[in-house]
Amino acid sequence: MFTTQVRQIFEADDLVLSFADWNLTGAGPDGEAVEMSGQTSDVLRRQSDGTWRFVIDNPLGSAHGF
């Protein structure tokens, strides 16, 4: 199961910077339980039909920055 909880959104025209927490649970190829979580920062762009598409997906947020 994969869940997200959006924490903050900054919107400018047809661009959005989004910050969210995510959690992933399931089973690996060997059947062992897998649980991962993190904070993501993403940039999305509004399409001409009104939908949003990811332009930049940073699933580890700023945890592995410079």
Protein Blocks (a to p, Z undefined) as FASTA:
>chain_A
ZZdddfbdcdehjaccdddddddddddfkopacdddddddddddddfkopacdfbdcfkl
jmlcZZ
